[in-house]
Amino acid sequence: MSESLLGFSWPLPRAVRAAFTTRLGGGSVAPWDSFNLGAHVGDSAQAVTANRARLADLLELPAQPAWLNQVHGVAVADLDLAPPAPGPLTADAVVTSGQRPCVIMVADCLPVLFAARDGRRIGAAHAGWRGLAGGVLENTVAALAVPGSALTAWLGPAILQPNFEVGAEVRQAFVRDDSAAEGCFEANARGRWQANLVGLARRRLERLGITDIHGGDWCTFADRQRFFSHRRDGHLADGKGGRMAALIWKHGS
């Protein structure tokens, strides 16, 4: 497997494929070195275009991915309904029944990929703490229009609890509607909280009836060699750094 792709196991329907990129093997220079796929983070347009072309070749994608303008919100774009547009759709999740790959860019936030067990519907969501607390996963499952029991989900690399310090307002955003979510927060010596983003996502998926959940084992902050991390490296590029991508698409029939 290419160094530009993360190896992982996720049982999927026969015609569905999924991938997650690393920061390795691209053409961008520091601080976006080297396989940056984000066009909004200050990297040169030429480098990003070349990296995206390499990604399409590596994965043998059937169509250009649906790159989104992500705003840490809860809107979902349905590619089966969205008319062609000259620029990216503004949304933090995407679903489809078609051939165009769904893609989410991250650099600490949690990417969540979805597939119906019969392969009919697929989707992807950008679940940072704001979107997660606001209901982006719930909105994505509603847009998929598939019962939770008929879905499988994969949680990609994100900042894990030992490195994710948040304030009391973040904890309150979750425990306000789910008191048991307090188990996903640990007090630290600075009077703040270490948040378990993966655990919070799992709770919400399980409440939606999804029990076939995979992944969630990789920390973007801790693994400097393979992953970009906004919290770790954002200061090197005036708050902007490289972005990785989680993709899901249909391959064949």
Secondary structure, 3 states (H helix, E strand, C coil): CCCCECCCCCCCCCCEEEEEECCCCCCCCCCCCCCCCCCCCCCCHHHHHHHHHHHHHHHCCCCCCECEECCCCCCEEECCCCCCCCCCEECCEEEECCCCCEEEEECCCEEEEEEECCCCCEEEEEECHHHHHHCHHHHHHHHHCCCHHHEEEEECCECCHHHCEECHHHHHHHHCCCHHHHHHEEECCCCCEEECHHHHHHHHHHHCCCCEEEECCCECCCCCCCCCCHHHHHHHHCCCCCCEEEEEEECCC
